[in-house]
Amino acid sequence: MSGSDVLSEIFSRGAVRHGDEWIELHSNVSEDEGRYLQELVTAADATRTLEVGMAYGISTVFILEALAKRTAAPSHIAIDPFQNSDWKGIGLANVDRAGYRSLLEFHEAPSEFVLPGLASAGHTIDFALIDGWHSFDQALVEFFYVSRMLRVGGIVAFDDADWPGLTKLMRFILTLPGYALYGGQGRTLAPSTVGRFRQRLADTGVGHRLLRPEFRRRNWELGIHHRCVAFQKLNASALDMRFFRDF
C-alpha cells in the first residue's frame, strides 16, 4: 500500500488496524491538518524532519509522504516513549504498511532524553512537529532542543495548539526575535464579547498597564488561535542573557 492508501483507509473507516482488529480513531491529526503539515514540509524545503509524539502514525505518514515526493534521500525522526505500550505499535505498523520504514529513525524513549542526544550529535532538521505531552514545561523543553537543531528558514509546528500550556508557550515564542508566526490551520476560536471588551480596555493607556499580558493582546489577535500553529526560524542569533519580554 502507498501512504495515500493507508491514510484513505484510516479516515474512511475512522479506525486503525491492529492485527485483525480495528480500533476507533482518536488523538490524531485530521486530514486537513495532515495536508497542512505536508504544505509546511514543502515550504521549509525539508529533507530532514522530526516529530515528537507518534501515536497511530497518521502525522508520520503524512510527513513521510511529503518527504518521499521531494527528495531521493529523506529522513524523519520520530520520538514516542509509549508507541509499543499505549499505542500498541500501530504507528510503526502504519509506517511499514505505507512502505516508508527505511526513511524512519524511531526512538522509543522520552523526548527530554532523546532530543539533547540528537542535538549533541550535531543533527540538523528543516521541519519539526511537536505533538507530545502538552504541558508548558514539557513542550518548552522540546522546543528548546528543536530550536537548537532547526536550520534558519526551517519551520516548527505545534498540534493541539489550543491547549492552554501550548498557547502560553506560543506567546513566549512570539517574543523571540529569531522566530515569526508562519501560519495556522484547523478550528479557530472567535473572540468573545468579553474578549473584545478587554481588547478595547487594553488599547487605553491605563488598561494596558493594568491588564496581564494575555489580556492586552488576546491569542486570536496574535494569530495563535488555530488547532495547528507553525513558526519559522528567522535567524540563529543567541539571545542576550538578560533578554526577557513579558508574555
N, C-alpha and C positions, 0 to 999 in steps of 0.2 A: 504494500500500500504506500501511496505517497503521503506527504504531510497534509495536503489538502483533503485527501480521502479520510485520513484519521480524524481530522478536525470536523469534517462534514458528518461523519458517523456519530461523533460525540454530541455535537449540537443538535442533530436531528433526533437522537434518542433522548437527549437530556440526561445522559448517563455515561459512565466509563466502564470498560470491561476489566474484570478481574477473573481470569480463567474462564469458566463457563457462566459466571455470574455478572450481572450488570448492577452497578452501584450508582444511585442517584447523584447527579452532578451538584456540587456546591463548592464554595470558596474558590471560584475560578474567575478568570477574566472573561468578559463577554466577547462575542465575535467582533463587535465594533472596536473594543479595546485592543483585541489581538491585532486587528488590521492597523490600528494606530501605532502599536509597537513596531510593526513592520515598516510603517512610514518613518518612524524615528530611526530605525536601523539604516534605512536608505539615506535619510537626511544627514546622519552622522558619518556617512560613507564608511560604515563599520565593517571590519573584518574580524575583530576580536571583541567579544561581548561577554557579559557576566550577569548572573541572575541570583538574587538571594530569595529563597523560597520557591520550591519547585512544585510541590503538591502533586496534582494529577498530570502535570507536564504540559498543560494546554498552552500557557505562555511560552514555554520552552520550545514547543513545536512551531508556534508562530514565529519566534525569533530565528530558529534554525532554518525554517523555510525561506525566510527573507535572506539570511546569510548565504545559503546554498545557491541562491539565484545571483548573488552579487560577486562572488569570488571563488576561485578554484581552491583556495586553502583557508576556509573559515575555521574559527574555533569559538566555542562557547563554554563558559564555566558556570556550572550550576551548584549551588550550596543549599543543602536541606538535611538537617540532622534527623528528621523524622520520616524520611522517604520510605524506608522499609518497615517502619512501625506504624505510625498513624495513617500513612498513605498507601501501605501495602505494596510498595514498589510499582504502583500503577504509572507514575510519571516516567520512570525509566522504561517500562514496558511500552508506553506510547511512543517514546523516542525510538525504541527499537522497531516498532511496527512502521513508523514513518521512514525508516531507513537512514536515520541521522546519528546513530550511536557513535560512529567513528569521529564525529565532529564535536562530541561532548566530553568535557572533563568534569567528572562529578565528584563532589566532596560531601560525604555524609558525616558532618561534624558542625558544631555551632559556628556561625559566621564570625563571631568575635575571636575565634581561634584561627579560622582559615584565612580570613582577609589579611591580617598582619603578615602571615607567612607568604602570601601571594605578593604583597607589596614589597616585602623584604627581598624576595627573589627577583624583583625587577619587572614583574608583569605590567604591561600597559593594556588599556582597554579603550574602545571607542564608544561603547554604549553599555549602560547598566540599568537593570530593573531591580529596584528594592521593593520586595514584597514578602518580607518575613514577619517577625514579631513586631506589632505595630505600636509599641510603647515609644515615647520620645527618646529615652536614653538608648534603647537598642538601635533604633533607626539612626540616631545621631552617630553612634559608633560605626555603623555600616557605611553611612555617608562619608565619614571622615576618611576611612580607608579607600573607599571607592574613588573619592576625590584625589587621593594621592596617586592612584593608578590611571585616572581618566586623562586622556590627552586633551590639549587645548582644541576646542571645536567639538569635542565629544558631548554626549547627552546622557543625563541620568534621569530616570523616570521613577515615580512612586505610584504604586497601585493602592487602592483603598485610601486615597489621599484625603478623603473627607473625614477620616478618623481624627479625633482631637489631638492625639500625640503627633501625628504626621502633619497636620495643619500648623501646629506650633513649630515643628522643625522647618517646614517650608517658609514660614515667616522669618526664621533665622537665616535661611539660605538667601533670601531676598536682600538681607543686609550685607551680604558678602560682595565686595567689588569684583570678584572673579567669576560671578555667576549672574545669569539673567534668565528670567522666565522664558521658556520656549513655547509652551502651549499646554493645552489640556483637552481631555476627551471624557465623555461619559456624563452622567446626570449632573445637573447643576443645582445649586441652592439659591433660589431667588431671594433678594434682600427683603426682609420683613419690614412692616411698618415701624417696628421698634428700631430696626437696623437703620432705616432711613432717618429717623429722628436723631439717633446717636451720631450719624454722619453729619447732619446739619449742625448739631451741637459741636462736633469736633472741628468743623470749619470755622468756628468762632475762636478767637484767641484764648478766652477763658476756658472754653470746653476742651481745647487741645491740651491745655496744661493739666486739667483735672482728670481727664479720661485716661485709662490704661491704654497702652499701645494697640491692643487688639480691638479697642473701641474707636480709636482715632481713625484707623483705616481697616475696614472690615475685609474678610477673606475674599468676598465676591468682588470688591473694588480692586484688590491686589491681583485678581485673576487666578486664585488658587482654590476655586470652589468646584473643581471637577473631580470625577472619580479617579482619573489618571492624570497626573501633572508631571511635566517634563521641564528640566532646566538645562541650559547649555553652558559649558565652561568657556569663559572668555579669555582667561589668562592664567598663568601659573605663578603669579607673584605671591610671595609669602606675606602673610598679614603681620603687621607690627604687633609686638606682644601686648601693647596697650589698646589694641583695637577693640572697640565694643560699640554696638548700636542697639538700642532697645528694640525689642520685637514682640 
